Amino acid sequence: MLRIEELTKTYRASGRQVRALDGVSIQVAPGELVAVEGPSGCGKTTLLLVAGALLRPDGGQVTLAGQDPYALAPEARARFRAEHIGFVFQQFHLVPYLSALDNILAPALARDLPEARGRADELVERLGLSARRGHVPAELSTGERQRAALARAILGRPPVLLADEPTGNLDEENGRAVLGHLADYAAGGAAVLLVTHDPRAAGYAARVLLMEAGRIRDGR
């Protein structure tokens, strides 16, 4: 389970303070996809960075697989993140000179994944990338890039998957495909937290939480 309790985070810039997270609490159980919707600037991306052990909060606690990653030393926290958390971003963050297949295999460089190649071949097939496996990102469509990024994120079967606006650059057909793959991954037993502007996410999520000005205001 991913447990987020009373998170706070304040940024200081140009002589003023911006409260990005103001007492945010969320739980995501294994097998559950939870979507957080809200306008730009409401704190969604900060929430995901803190949940993913990438940005230390000012207050509150993140518990993942029974562990507070911020209680770990930086090197141990990086290993923990590589083993337990997958990330999917709106901008894909694929390595431009690597093929789709090699991008998918990139997590195997950070941790021991003895079945990585077989798993990558399986994901290439499942996500409809078989004909594009040898192509570099510039030769892929936006939908193909996001599917390659998703495959990379789940290569090592992380128990938690965090997705930041994964449909933001996609058309309707590709957006629905990516949301469907996220829901399928959750159905396999992972805890999936998605932050998004996309109202289509409600059709795939077990719960939808609404975020405004650093707080969870409502849900449906």
C-alpha positions as CSV (number, residue, x, y, z in Angstrom):
1,M,0.0,0.0,0.0
2,L,1.0,3.6,-0.6
3,R,0.0,5.7,2.4
4,I,0.4,9.5,2.4
5,E,-0.4,11.3,5.6
6,E,-0.7,15.0,6.3
7,L,1.9,16.1,3.7
8,T,3.0,19.7,3.6
9,K,5.3,21.4,1.2
10,T,6.1,25.1,0.9
11,Y,8.1,26.7,-1.9
12,R,9.8,30.0,-1.3
13,A,10.5,32.2,-4.3
14,S,10.7,36.0,-5.0
15,G,10.1,36.8,-1.4
16,R,6.9,34.9,-1.0
17,Q,5.8,31.5,0.1
18,V,3.6,29.1,-1.9
19,R,1.9,26.2,0.0
20,A,2.0,23.5,-2.6
21,L,0.8,20.8,-0.2
22,D,-1.4,21.6,2.7
23,G,-2.1,18.5,4.8
24,V,-2.7,16.0,2.0
25,S,-3.6,12.5,3.0
26,I,-4.3,9.6,0.5
27,Q,-4.2,5.9,0.7
28,V,-3.8,3.7,-2.4
29,A,-4.3,-0.1,-1.9
30,P,-2.8,-2.8,-4.0
31,G,-5.0,-3.4,-7.0
32,E,-6.4,0.1,-6.9
33,L,-6.0,3.0,-9.4
34,V,-6.7,6.4,-7.7
35,A,-6.9,9.6,-9.8
36,V,-6.2,13.1,-8.5
37,E,-7.8,15.8,-10.7
38,G,-7.2,19.5,-10.4
39,P,-6.2,22.7,-12.2
40,S,-2.6,23.6,-13.1
41,G,-0.7,24.8,-10.0
42,C,-2.8,23.1,-7.4
43,G,0.0,20.9,-6.2
44,K,-0.6,17.6,-8.2
45,T,3.0,17.2,-9.5
46,T,4.5,18.1,-6.1
47,L,2.3,15.4,-4.6
48,L,3.6,12.9,-7.0
49,L,7.2,13.9,-6.5
50,V,6.9,13.6,-2.7
51,A,5.0,10.3,-3.0
52,G,7.8,9.0,-5.3
53,A,10.6,9.8,-2.8
54,L,12.0,12.4,-5.1
55,L,11.1,15.5,-3.1
56,R,11.3,15.6,0.7
57,P,8.2,17.1,2.3
58,D,8.3,19.7,5.0
59,G,5.9,17.7,7.1
60,G,3.8,14.5,7.1
61,Q,4.9,11.0,6.1
62,V,5.0,8.7,3.1
63,T,4.8,5.0,3.7
64,L,5.4,2.6,0.9
65,A,5.7,-1.2,1.3
66,G,5.9,-0.6,5.1
67,Q,8.9,1.8,4.7
68,D,9.3,5.5,5.0
69,P,11.7,6.2,2.1
70,Y,12.7,9.5,3.6
71,A,14.1,7.7,6.6
72,L,16.7,6.1,4.4
73,A,20.1,7.5,3.4
74,P,20.1,9.0,-0.1
75,E,21.8,6.0,-1.8
76,A,19.5,3.5,-0.1
77,R,16.5,5.7,-1.0
78,A,17.5,5.6,-4.6
79,R,17.7,1.8,-4.5
80,F,14.4,1.6,-2.8
81,R,12.8,3.8,-5.4
82,A,14.2,1.7,-8.3
83,E,12.8,-1.5,-6.7
84,H,9.4,-0.2,-5.6
85,I,8.2,2.7,-7.7
86,G,7.6,3.1,-11.5
87,F,7.1,6.6,-13.0
88,V,5.2,7.7,-16.1
89,F,5.5,11.4,-17.2
90,Q,3.7,13.6,-19.6
91,Q,6.9,14.4,-21.5
92,F,7.9,10.7,-21.7
93,H,11.6,11.3,-20.8
94,L,12.9,8.6,-23.3
95,V,16.6,8.6,-24.1
96,P,16.6,10.0,-27.7
97,Y,19.4,7.8,-29.1
98,L,18.1,4.5,-27.8
99,S,15.6,2.3,-29.5
100,A,12.1,1.8,-28.0
101,L,13.3,-1.6,-26.8
102,D,16.5,-0.3,-25.2
103,N,14.5,2.5,-23.5
104,I,12.2,-0.1,-22.0
105,L,15.2,-2.1,-20.8
106,A,16.8,1.0,-19.2
107,P,15.7,0.1,-15.6
108,A,17.7,-3.1,-15.8
109,L,20.8,-0.9,-15.6
110,A,19.8,0.3,-12.1
111,R,18.9,-3.0,-10.6
112,D,19.3,-6.7,-11.2
113,L,16.4,-7.9,-13.4
114,P,17.5,-11.3,-14.7
115,E,14.3,-11.8,-16.8
116,A,14.4,-8.2,-18.2
117,R,14.7,-9.1,-21.9
118,G,11.8,-11.6,-21.8
119,R,9.7,-9.2,-19.8
120,A,10.5,-6.4,-22.3
121,D,9.6,-8.6,-25.3
122,E,6.3,-9.4,-23.5
123,L,5.5,-5.7,-22.9
124,V,6.5,-4.7,-26.5
125,E,3.9,-7.2,-27.7
126,R,1.2,-6.3,-25.2
127,L,1.5,-2.5,-25.7
128,G,1.4,-2.8,-29.5
129,L,5.1,-1.8,-30.1
130,S,6.3,-4.9,-31.9
131,A,6.8,-3.1,-35.3
132,R,8.5,-0.2,-33.6
133,R,10.9,-1.9,-31.2
134,G,14.0,-0.9,-33.1
135,H,12.9,2.8,-33.7
136,V,14.3,5.7,-31.7
137,P,11.8,8.1,-30.0
138,A,11.9,10.6,-32.8
139,E,10.5,8.0,-35.2
140,L,7.6,7.1,-32.9
141,S,4.2,8.7,-32.6
142,T,3.3,10.4,-29.3
143,G,1.1,7.5,-28.4
144,E,3.9,5.0,-29.1
145,R,6.3,7.1,-27.0
146,Q,4.0,7.1,-24.1
147,R,3.4,3.3,-24.4
148,A,7.2,2.8,-24.5
149,A,7.5,5.0,-21.4
150,L,4.8,3.0,-19.6
151,A,6.5,-0.3,-20.5
152,R,9.8,1.1,-19.1
153,A,8.0,2.0,-15.9
154,I,6.5,-1.4,-15.3
155,L,9.4,-3.5,-16.6
156,G,10.5,-4.5,-13.0
157,R,6.9,-5.0,-11.8
158,P,7.1,-2.2,-9.2
159,P,4.3,-2.4,-6.6
160,V,3.6,1.3,-6.9
161,L,3.1,3.2,-10.2
162,L,3.0,7.0,-10.3
163,A,1.7,8.7,-13.4
164,D,1.9,12.5,-14.0
165,E,-0.5,13.7,-16.7
166,P,0.3,10.6,-18.9
167,T,-2.4,11.5,-21.4
168,G,-1.7,15.2,-21.6
169,N,0.0,15.0,-25.0
170,L,-2.2,12.3,-26.5
171,D,-5.3,12.2,-28.7
172,E,-8.5,10.6,-27.5
173,E,-7.7,7.1,-28.8
174,N,-4.2,7.0,-27.4
175,G,-5.3,8.5,-24.2
176,R,-7.9,5.8,-23.6
177,A,-5.3,3.2,-24.5
178,V,-2.8,4.4,-21.9
179,L,-5.5,4.7,-19.2
180,G,-6.6,1.2,-20.0
181,H,-3.1,-0.1,-19.6
182,L,-2.7,1.8,-16.2
183,A,-6.0,0.2,-15.1
184,D,-4.8,-3.2,-16.2
185,Y,-1.6,-2.8,-14.2
186,A,-3.5,-1.9,-11.1
187,A,-5.8,-4.9,-11.6
188,G,-2.7,-7.0,-11.5
189,G,-2.1,-6.0,-7.9
190,A,-0.2,-2.7,-8.0
191,A,-1.1,0.5,-6.3
192,V,-1.4,3.2,-9.1
193,L,-1.7,6.9,-8.4
194,L,-2.5,9.1,-11.3
195,V,-2.6,12.9,-11.4
196,T,-4.4,14.4,-14.4
197,H,-6.5,17.0,-16.0
198,D,-8.2,14.3,-18.1
199,P,-11.8,13.7,-17.2
200,R,-11.7,10.4,-19.0
201,A,-9.6,9.0,-16.1
202,A,-12.8,8.8,-14.0
203,G,-13.9,5.9,-16.1
204,Y,-10.8,3.9,-15.2
205,A,-10.2,4.9,-11.6
206,A,-11.6,3.2,-8.5
207,R,-11.6,6.6,-6.9
208,V,-11.3,10.2,-8.1
209,L,-10.0,12.9,-5.7
210,L,-10.3,16.6,-6.5
211,M,-7.4,18.8,-5.6
212,E,-7.4,22.6,-5.2
213,A,-4.8,24.9,-3.7
214,G,-2.7,22.1,-2.2
215,R,-5.6,20.3,-0.5
216,I,-7.8,17.4,-1.4
217,R,-11.2,19.0,-1.5
218,D,-13.6,16.3,-2.6
219,G,-13.9,12.9,-4.2
220,R,-16.2,10.7,-6.3
